[in-house]
Amino acid sequence: MVSEADQVVRGPLTVQDLVAVWWVRHRDEFKLYPAAFKYLVSIKDCRTTRIAANALECPDGHVSHVRISDCTQFLCPTCSPNRTAKWVARKVKRLLPVHHHHLVVVAPQSVIEIWRYNRKQVLDILFAAVSYALQKALYDQFGIIAGIIVVVHTWTDTLWTHLHLHFAVTAGGLTDDGQWRHTPKMLLRDFTSFLATARSTFHDMLREFISSEDANFPNATTDKQANINACRWRHILNRISRPDDPGRRDDHGFHAWTEPSDEPIENLLAYMRKPPIQDDQIVSLVDDTVTFRYRDRRCPKPIPVHLPLRDLGARLMDHSAAKHHKRQFLLFREQNR
């Protein structure tokens, strides 16, 4: 009998194949929390009869067809391209026909420890704090309320955990009297006040959450252990609350920059919705080592990465899709209000 692992390593490899092999070889080495379990199972079983299938048949027996369902996971590399294309088409149809800036905001990486145990809550706080700071900065500097779409990415090109937000921001906005004011050349005149507001708002909201009963702490089986964890997390918060040092970048502050945004809004939205790794990046699986490639604008050729299959599955688990992975405050075309 041929094992599932033997079946999936034949032919061109996909992310679904790698997850299926990982499931057979390394699943027992990990304690999967519900979101990670659902994410990996969905990738492994996407477009197979293990997800769902509908049999369509002519009553007279002339035609029969089996329709296999998608897993509908946001970050599934198998079925997400079709859903991403439909999502982009819907958004572009409704968005204002103006230029959009691409803003990248990197969250304090020291908060990853808190995020791993409170994923939805920390992302909600991060979305709220940075979106508020951005709208406040735009209003203070230009007197406008802009339309924004923001998506969180929790990964780097090499699949390391890295919390950052991608914003698509209209190059202009509405003034207090309802008139449109263009800001085509720059998103913000000064990023310092924006980052300071984001940091202080994020710190205050996160401190309030940690002090509440809704916070989940690691290994908090006793009151003493819970107090130790709370003290450690408060130490992280104290580091986040320190003022930014312009001459130093560390893991406790916010950082932001604007990417070149000459590309159409369709390309930007598609990039914001891309999964951590795609099928065309996979090169090989040899002796339990995965080789995949990624592109860096500083290098003309794709850069290869060699990663143990065990670690690949572990990193994908860290990026299991949260329910609330995106936010939006949109200014629609008049006919779509």
C-alpha positions in Angstrom: 0.0 0.0 0.0 1.3 3.5 -0.9 1.3 6.0 1.9 -0.1 9.5 1.6 3.4 10.9 2.0 4.6 8.8 -1.0 1.7 10.0 -3.1 2.2 13.7 -2.6 5.9 13.9 -3.3 5.4 12.8 -7.0 5.4 15.4 -9.7 5.6 19.2 -9.3 5.2 20.2 -5.7 2.6 22.6 -4.3 2.1 24.0 -0.8 -0.8 21.6 -0.4 1.6 18.7 -1.1 4.1 19.9 1.4 1.4 20.3 4.1 0.1 16.8 3.4 3.7 15.4 3.8 4.2 17.5 7.0 0.9 16.2 8.4 2.0 12.6 8.0 5.6 13.0 9.2 5.5 15.8 11.9 1.9 16.4 13.1 2.4 14.4 16.3 5.3 16.7 17.3 3.1 19.7 17.7 0.1 20.6 19.9 -2.2 22.4 17.4 -4.4 25.1 18.7 -7.8 25.3 16.9 -7.1 28.0 14.4 -3.8 26.4 13.3 -5.5 23.0 13.1 -8.3 24.3 10.9 -5.8 26.3 8.7 -3.5 23.3 8.0 -6.4 20.8 7.5 -8.0 23.3 5.1 -4.9 23.6 3.0 -4.3 19.9 3.0 -7.8 19.0 2.0 -8.7 22.0 -0.3 -10.5 20.9 -3.5 -10.7 17.3 -2.3 -13.7 15.3 -1.3 -12.6 15.5 2.3 -13.8 19.2 2.3 -17.1 18.8 0.5 -18.4 17.7 -2.9 -21.7 18.1 -4.8 -22.8 15.5 -7.4 -24.6 17.1 -10.3 -26.4 14.6 -12.5 -29.0 14.9 -15.3 -32.3 13.1 -14.3 -32.1 11.1 -17.6 -28.5 10.0 -16.9 -27.0 12.0 -19.8 -24.5 14.1 -17.8 -22.9 13.7 -14.4 -20.4 16.0 -12.7 -18.8 16.1 -9.3 -18.1 19.6 -8.0 -15.4 19.7 -5.3 -15.6 22.7 -2.9 -12.8 25.1 -1.9 -11.7 25.5 1.7 -12.3 29.3 1.6 -9.4 30.0 3.9 -8.0 33.5 3.4 -4.4 32.4 3.1 -4.9 29.1 1.2 -2.6 29.2 -1.8 -4.8 26.7 -3.7 -8.1 28.6 -3.8 -7.3 32.1 -2.6 -6.2 33.5 -6.0 -9.7 33.2 -7.4 -11.3 34.7 -4.3 -8.7 37.4 -4.3 -9.4 38.3 -7.9 -13.1 38.6 -7.1 -12.5 40.7 -4.0 -10.2 43.1 -5.9 -12.8 43.4 -8.6 -15.5 44.3 -6.1 -13.3 46.8 -4.3 -12.0 48.5 -7.5 -15.6 48.9 -8.8 -16.6 50.8 -5.6 -13.4 52.8 -4.9 -12.9 56.4 -6.0 -10.9 56.7 -9.2 -7.9 58.4 -7.5 -4.3 57.5 -6.8 -3.6 55.4 -3.7 -0.6 55.5 -1.5 1.0 52.3 -0.2 1.9 52.7 3.5 3.7 50.0 5.4 3.6 50.1 9.2 5.7 47.7 11.3 4.4 46.9 14.7 6.6 46.5 17.8 8.0 43.0 17.3 8.3 42.5 21.1 4.5 42.2 21.2 4.6 39.0 19.2 4.8 37.1 22.5 1.5 38.6 23.7 -0.1 38.2 20.2 0.6 34.4 20.1 -1.8 33.9 23.0 -4.3 36.7 22.1 -4.3 36.8 18.4 -7.7 38.4 17.6 -7.6 40.9 20.5 -4.0 42.1 19.7 -4.8 42.5 16.0 -8.0 44.4 16.9 -6.0 46.8 19.1 -3.3 47.1 16.4 -5.8 48.0 13.7 -7.7 50.5 15.9 -4.5 52.2 17.2 -2.7 52.6 13.8 -5.9 53.5 11.8 -6.7 56.2 14.4 -3.2 57.6 14.4 -3.2 57.7 10.6 -6.5 59.5 10.3 -5.5 61.9 13.0 -2.2 62.7 11.3 -3.9 63.3 7.9 -6.5 65.6 9.5 -3.9 67.5 11.4 -1.6 68.0 8.4 -4.1 68.3 5.5 -7.5 68.7 7.2 -8.9 65.7 5.4 -10.6 62.3 6.2 -9.1 59.7 3.8 -10.3 56.4 2.6 -8.2 53.4 3.7 -8.0 49.7 3.4 -5.6 47.9 5.7 -4.5 44.3 5.8 -2.2 42.6 8.3 0.7 40.4 7.3 2.3 38.3 10.0 5.2 37.0 7.9 8.4 37.9 6.0 9.4 36.5 2.7 11.3 33.7 4.5 8.1 33.0 6.6 9.5 34.3 9.9 6.9 35.9 12.1 6.8 39.7 11.5 3.7 41.8 12.4 3.2 44.6 9.9 0.3 46.4 8.2 -0.2 47.3 4.6 -2.4 50.4 4.0 -3.9 51.6 0.7 -4.7 55.2 1.4 -6.5 57.6 -1.0 -4.3 60.5 -2.3 -6.7 63.0 -0.8 -9.8 63.1 1.2 -12.9 65.0 2.3 -12.6 68.3 4.2 -15.0 69.5 6.9 -17.2 71.2 4.3 -17.5 68.0 2.2 -15.1 69.1 -0.5 -12.4 66.9 -2.0 -8.8 67.9 -1.4 -6.0 66.2 -3.4 -2.7 65.3 -1.7 -1.0 63.5 -4.7 2.7 64.0 -3.9 3.0 62.7 -0.4 1.0 60.7 2.2 2.3 62.6 5.3 4.5 65.6 5.7 5.8 64.3 9.0 5.8 60.7 10.2 7.0 61.5 13.7 3.7 62.6 15.2 1.9 59.7 13.4 4.2 57.1 14.9 4.1 58.8 18.4 0.3 58.7 18.4 0.2 55.1 17.1 2.7 54.0 19.9 0.9 55.8 22.7 -2.6 54.7 21.6 -1.5 51.1 21.1 0.3 51.0 24.5 -2.7 52.4 26.4 -5.2 50.0 24.7 -2.9 47.0 25.1 -2.3 47.8 28.8 -6.0 48.0 29.4 -6.5 44.6 27.7 -3.7 42.9 29.7 -5.2 44.2 32.9 -8.6 42.8 32.0 -9.9 39.3 32.6 -10.0 38.5 28.9 -6.3 38.2 28.5 -4.9 34.7 28.0 -1.5 34.0 29.6 0.8 31.1 28.8 0.9 28.2 31.3 -1.1 30.2 33.8 -2.0 27.2 35.9 -1.3 29.0 39.2 -1.8 32.5 40.4 1.9 32.9 40.9 2.7 31.9 37.3 -0.1 34.3 36.0 1.5 37.1 38.0 4.9 36.4 36.5 3.5 36.4 33.0 1.6 39.6 33.7 4.8 41.3 35.0 6.8 40.2 32.0 4.1 41.5 29.6 4.0 44.8 31.5 7.8 45.0 31.1 7.2 44.7 27.3 4.6 47.4 27.5 7.0 49.7 29.4 9.6 49.3 26.6 6.9 50.1 24.0 5.9 53.3 25.9 9.4 54.8 25.7 9.8 57.6 23.2 11.3 56.8 19.8 15.0 57.3 19.2 15.4 58.6 15.6 18.9 57.2 15.5 18.0 53.7 16.5 15.5 51.1 15.4 14.6 48.3 17.8 11.9 45.8 18.4 9.8 48.0 20.7 8.7 50.8 18.4 6.6 51.5 15.4 8.3 52.1 12.0 6.6 53.2 8.8 7.4 54.1 5.2 5.7 54.5 1.9 6.3 52.1 -0.9 6.6 53.3 -4.6 3.0 53.3 -5.6 3.0 53.9 -9.4 1.3 50.5 -9.8 -2.5 50.3 -10.3 -4.7 49.8 -7.2 -5.6 46.4 -8.5 -1.9 45.2 -8.1 -1.7 46.7 -4.6 -4.8 45.1 -3.4 -3.8 41.7 -4.8 -0.4 42.0 -3.1 -2.1 42.8 0.2 -4.2 39.7 0.0 -1.4 37.2 -1.0 -0.8 34.2 1.1 2.6 33.7 2.9 3.9 31.3 0.3 2.6 30.3 -3.1 2.8 27.2 -5.3 5.2 28.8 -7.9 7.8 29.5 -5.2 8.3 25.8 -4.3 11.4 24.2 -5.9 11.9 20.8 -4.3 11.5 18.6 -1.2 14.6 16.5 -0.7 15.4 14.5 2.5 12.8 16.4 4.5 14.2 19.8 3.4 12.1 22.2 1.4 13.6 24.6 -1.0 11.6 27.7 -2.1 12.4 31.0 -3.7 11.3 34.6 -3.0 12.0 37.9 -4.8 13.8 40.9 -3.4 13.8 44.2 -5.2 17.5 44.6 -4.3 18.4 41.3 -6.1 17.7 40.7 -9.8 17.4 36.9 -9.3 15.1 34.9 -7.0 16.7 34.1 -3.7 16.5 30.4 -2.6 15.7 29.4 1.0 16.3 25.9 2.4 14.0 25.1 5.3 13.4 21.8 7.2 9.8 20.6 6.4 9.1 20.5 10.2 9.9 24.2 10.5 7.9 25.1 7.4 4.8 23.6 9.0 5.5 25.4 12.3 5.9 28.8 10.6 2.7 28.3 8.6 0.9 27.6 11.9 2.0 31.0 13.1 0.3 32.6 10.1 -3.0 30.8 10.4 -5.6 33.3 9.2 -7.4 35.3 11.9 -11.0 36.0 11.3 -10.5 39.8 11.2 -7.4 40.1 9.0 -8.5 43.3 7.3 -10.2 46.6 8.1 -11.5 49.4 5.8 -12.8 52.9 6.0 -13.8 53.6 2.4 -15.0 56.6 0.4 -17.2 55.1 -2.3 -18.2 56.3 -5.7 -21.4 58.3 -5.5 -23.5 55.6 -7.2 -22.3 52.9 -4.7 -23.0 54.8 -1.5 
